[in-house]
Amino acid sequence: MTFRAAATAAIQPGARGTAIVPVRAHWGPVNGFVEIAGEAEAANAFTRSEADGATAYRAIRLALLGGAKKVIAYRLAASGASASELTLADTAGTPASVLKLTAKYPGARGNGFKATVQANAVDAAKKDLKLFEGTTLLRTFTFDGDSIQAAADAINSDSGNLWISAEKLAEGSGALANVSGVSLSGGDSGISGLANADYLDALAAFGTQEFNVIALDGVSDASLHASVSAWVSRLRNEGKGVIAVLGGSAADDTAADAVAKAIARSAVLNHEGIVNVATGAKLGDAVYSSAQVAAYVAGLIAGQGLSQSVTYAPSPFEDVTRRWTRAEQEQAVRGGVFLLVHDGRLVKALRGINSLVTLREGQNNPWKKIRTIRVMDSINSDLQRTAEDSYIGKVNNSEEGRLALISACKQYMQSLAQAGVIEAEGYDVYVDPEFTPEPDQVFLKWEARLTDVMEQIFSTFIVR
């Protein structure tokens, strides 16, 4: 039953679709994972700002537009990142600072927070601290007007407070002094000092998460791409089936030699676990480079069921930044380049291919298809996870136990066959006779023919 459930989940669109992206932002937890399932969640976690190099909202939104069920975002920040602060005095002014307000996260957003302290309109013994962002009232904290600690406690214990924390610096000799619209300051988002090393640190952290596809947040640096490619190759060799989607700069996308640049990029990446996007796209007033569109393609790959293909998948984009000719499109397919094309009606993916150009030992042409890799990754992941949950350490390694395991595996394959993921005839699971196992080992051999989708239709017309 657990194997069948895994197969059913694999077949359904979006059921396993998790994309992961490193992002830059003016708000949100640093070096931590945030799971996002909708655009509103992305805005609340990181804000919608794209100013001064922020990428979080754009990258997450594009991945969700692609169809990812969930996006795991990881905010990067350089060592110079800092949170905004404000110190408040008491009515006597001695000492000068009795309460410190600090934004909950490092970033420039906190510099837009303003605090107003005033008497409570209902109870003269109480005071209010009102927190504004610009002219928008975020929260009102009410506390005993004669106690600095009461002010700190009111702010820190409020479960609806998403913006600031408070620290009592001294008791003071009076009540918290009234102020009007005093700004927090000193917040730094830590974007300008980011380097490739920060992305590499993020990759190390990503290895602890469960996800299917990774994209960068618009970075087109070749050396970072090489590091991502090596990282993906290592993870896949360790049995973790992940796919990375990368792209080029806006200048490369529209250059006179854009075709040669894109094909050269695939030749360097040259791996079944790497997808190389080569076309930028337009959506409303926004123009995205192929490196930015990579987040959308990551969501597209993650969100599809195993019986689906990204080939000719329609997109929400209105146009591409460079329309490749038919001859150039054919070059792209041969060169391991993933394209979005405008067919005169809409923008769609051309062919669901990865960057694999030169086959390695044991590979054939189907390895160049994104769908093939996803199916193999899914089968491997499902069987490993379900075996660990239901068989390893729970079932005796006897003839009866091995037959039960093989029967369950065949049921999984049957579900994939019924969904058209593999051919209905010719699949099998059996004990691999090439190995002599230890008493606690089982070696299985799997056989199946993966199906494909129609991607090319050739017609011959006979005129009589």
N, C-alpha and C positions, 0 to 999 in steps of 0.2 A: 504493500500500500504506500509506503513512504517513497519508493522508487517511482510509482505511478504519479504521485503528487508532484515530485520533482520534474517529471516529464511534462505534466500539464502546465506547470509554472513556466517551463522553458518555452513552450509553444506559444503562450499568450503574449500579445504585444505589451511591452512595458512591465511585464511581471518581474523581470530581473534587471530592469534598466537603470543602473546606477552609474553616473558619471562623476568624476572627481576633478576639481580644478584648484590650482593655487591662485589666489587673487590678491589684489592691492586695494585698500579701502581707507576711508577716513574715520571708520568706526568699526566696532566688532572685536571679538576676542582674537588675540594674536597667537600664532602658532598653535591653534586649536581647530578642531573639526566642527563644522556647523552643517547639519542636514537641512536641506531646503527642498520643499515640494511645490512651491508656488512663488510667483513673482512678488506677491505682497510679503511673504516671509523673507525674501532676499532684500527687499527695501527696508524692512524692520531690522534685519540683522546687520546690514552694511550701509544703508541709505542708498538712494538712487544716484548719488553724485558720481559723475565721470570726470570731474575737474581735477587738474593737477596730477594726472596719471592714474586715477582710480579706475579699476577694471571690474570690480566684484559684480555689480548689478548687471552690467552688460554681458559678461561671460556666463553668469548663471542664467540670465534670461534667455540667451541664445541656446544654451543646452536644454532648457525646458521647452523652448519652441521646437527643438528637434524631436522631442518626445521622451526624454529621459523621465523615468518615474520619480527619481530622486537625484539631487545634486549634492555632493559633499564638497563644501567649500573650506579652504584652509587659507586664512589671511596671513600674508607675509608682511613683515615690517623690519626695517633696519634697526640697528642698535640705538639710533637717535630718536626713536619713537617715544613720545611722552604724552601723558594725560594732562588735560587742562585743570587748573586749580584756581581757587579763590579762598583767601583768608578773611574772616570777619572778626570784628572787634566787639567789645561790650560797650555799654553806655558810658562807662567811666573812661574807656580808652586805655585802661591799665590792667593787664598787659595789652599790647597793641593787637595781638591775634589770639582769639580764644576758640575759634572753630574753623577747621579747614574743610572745604568742599572739593572733591576730586571727581572728575569724570570717570565713569566706570571702565572706559576703554581708552587707550592711547588714540590720538587722532585730532585732526583739525576741526572735526565737527564740534568738539567740546568748547572750542573758542566762541561758538555762537550761543552758548548757554548764558543766561543772565539770572541773577538772584535778586529778589526783592524781599526785605524783611519789614513787616508792619504789624501793628496791633490787630488781633482778631476782632472782627466786626461784631461778634456775638458775646464773647467772654473777654472782659478787659484783663483778666489774669493770664490770658494765653496770647501767644504770638503765632503768626503765620510766616512761613518761608515759602515764597512762590518761585517756582523754577520756570523760566521761559526759554524757548528757542526762537530767537528773533522776537516776533510779537505773539507767538503761539504759546499759550499756557500749557506746560507739560504736566505739572503736579503742584499741589498745595500741601505742605506739611504743617500741621498744627501741634503746638507743644506748650508746656509750662513756660511762661515768659521769664521766670526767674532762674531757670536752670539751663546752663549750656549743655550739660549731659542729656537733658530731655530733648533738646534740639537734635543732637546727634542720634539719639535712639529713635526719634520719630522718622528721621530720614533713612536710617539703616534697616529698620524693621518693616518698612513699607514694602509689601510684596509686589506692588504695582510700580515701584520705582525702578525704572530701567536705565537711569541716566547718571546718577551721582551717588557717591558715598560721602560720609561725614566723619570727621575725627575731632574729638575735643582736645585742644592744645593746652588750655588752662581753664580754670573755673571762672576767673574774672571776678570783678567786684560788683557787677550789676547784670542786668538783662542784656540779651543780644541786641546790639544797636540796630536801629532801623536804617535800611539802605534802599535805594531804588534803582533797579536795572543795572546792577554792577556785573560786569562780564567776567567769566572765567577766562583764563589765558594760559599760554605756554604749551598748548596742545600741538603735537607734531605727529603726522601720520606715518612717518618712517618710510615714505615711498621713494624719495629722491636718492637715498643711499643704498637701495637694493641692488644686489649683484647676482650673478649666476650661482654663486655659492649658496645664496638663500634658497634658490629653487632646488638645489641639490639636497639641502637639508630637508626641504619639504618632501622630496621623493623618498628619502629615508623614512620619514614618518608615514608616508602613504602605504608602505609595505605592511603596516599593521591593520589596514582597513580592508573591508570587502567592497570591491567595485569592479566594474566591467570595462570601462573606457576612461581614459584620461586625456585632457586637453590642457594646454597652457592658456594663459589669459591674454593672448595676442602677441606673445614673444616670438620673434622670427630668427633669433640669433642662432647661427649654424653650430657653434660650439655647444650651446645648451641643447640643441636638438640631438647632437651626437651623444651627449650624456644621457638624455632621455631614452634614446634608442638602445644604448648599452644596458640601461636599467631595465627596460622592457624585456630585452633578450634574456637577461639574468633571471627575472621573475618567471618568464615562461619556461626556462630550463628547469626551474625549481617546481614547476607544476601549477603556477598561478597564471591562469589564462587572462591576460589583460591586453588591451589594444590602446595604442596612443595615436592621437590625431594631431598633426602638426601642419603648419602652413607658412607662407612667405610674407614678405612685407608688401605694402601697397605699391611701392615703387616697382618691385619685381613683378607683381601681378599685371601691371599695365605697361611694362617695358616693351620695346620693340622685339627683344629676344626673350619674351616671357616664356615661350614654349621651351626653349633650350634651358632656361634657368630652372623651370619646374622639373623637366626630365633629369637634369643633372642632380637636383635635390633628391629625387627618388633613387637615382643610381647610388648615391652615398648612403641613404637610409637602407634601402634594399632588404626589407624584412616583412614577413607576413604579419607581424604584430604592430606595424607602423603604417598609418594612412597619411598620405601627403596631399593636402588640399592646395590647389593652385589658382583658384579664382576668388576674387573679392565679390561682394554683393551689396545691393542697395535695398534699404527698407525704410520707407518714409524719407525723412531728411538725413538719415544716418547712412554713412558709407563705411563698410567694413572691409578690412584686408582679409586675405585668405587665412592668415594666422588667427584673426579674430573669428572668422567663419568656422574655424576648426572646432570651436565649442559647440556650434550648431550641429556639425557633422557627428561629433561625439555623442550628442543627445540622440541624433537620428539612429546611429548604430546601436546605442544602448537600449532604445525604446522599442525596437522591433522584435517580433516573435521569430523563432528559429525557422519557420516556414516562409518568412518574408525575405525580400532582398531590398537593399537601398537603391538598386538600379531603377532609374526613372521615378524615384520617389519625389513627389511635388514638395516645394518649399514655400514658405511665406514671403520670400524675397520678391521684389518687383523687377529687378534686373541684376545683371552682373557687371562688374567694372570693366571687363574685357570679354567680348564675344569671340570665342575661338572658332575658326573655320572648321568645316567638316574634316579636311585633311589634318588640321592640327589636333582635332579631337581623336582621330585615329592614332596619331603619334602619341597622344597622352595615354591612351589605353595600352598601347604596346610598351610605353615607358613607365608604367606604374604610377600614373598621376590621377588623382581623384578630381573630377571637374563638376562644377555646377554650370548648366547651360540654359540659355533662354531659347525656347523652341518656337518663339513667335506668339505664344500664348501665356506661358508661365516659365518660372525658373525651376529646374529639377536637377537631380543628380544624374550624371551621365551613366557611369558604370560603377558598380559596387566593388572596386578593386583596391588592394593595398599597394604598398610600394615595392613588393617583391618583384624583382626583375630577373635575377640570376638564381635559378633553382639550386638548392643544396641537395646532398644525397638523401634519398628517401622522399623527396618532394616531386610533385607533378603540377601541371597547370592549374588544377582546382585550388591549390594553395594560394594562388594569387587573388582569390575571391574572398571578400570580407565574410560572406555568408558561410563559406566552408570553414573558415577559422573559428567563427562564432559557434558553429555546431559542434566542432571537435572540442572547443574549450568548454562548452556547456555540458556535454556528455561527461568529460573528464571531471569537471567540478561537481556535478550532481552525484556521480557515482562515488566519488571520494567522500563527499559530505554525508551522503546517506549511509554509506558503509560504516563511517565512523560513528554515526548516531545510532544505527540499528544492528550492526553486526560485529564490529571489532570489540572484543572483550565481552561479548554477550552470547555468541553462538559457538558451539563446539566445532573444532576443525576435524569433523568426522565426515564420512561419505554423505551422511544425511544432511549435515550442516552445509557442506559445499554445494549439494544439489539444491538446497533452499536458496542459497545465495545466487546461484546461476539462474534459477527459476525467476527470482525477483529481477535480476538484470535483464532477462529476456522480456519480462513484462514492460520494463522501461523502454526497451527497444521497440516493442510492439506499439507502444503509445506514440513514439516518434514516427513509426511507419504509417500508422493510421492518420497522422497529421501531415504526411507527405514530406517529412524532413529527411527520411532515409527511404530507400526502395523497400517495398513490401515483401520482396522475395530476396533470399540470399543472406539475411543477417543471422548471426549466430553468436553465442557466448559459450565457452567451454574451458576446461582446465588445460593450460598450456603444457604440452608434453615435453617442451624443450628444457624445462627447469626441474630440478630435484629440490623440492621445498623442505625447509625445516618443519618441525611439528606444528609451529604456530604460523606458518606461511601458506598463502594461497596465491597461485599465479594463474590469472585468467587471460584468455585471448578473445579479442572482439573482432568480428567481421561485419562490415556493413558497407553498402554503396550509398553515398550521399546523393540526394537529389539536387537539382539546380533549377533555376527559373529560365524562361525564355528571355534571352537578352539580344539575340540577333535573329531576324527572320529574313531569309533569302527567297526571292521568288523568280521564277523563269516564266516569261510570257511567250506563248507560241502563237504567232499571227498566221491565220490560214486564209 
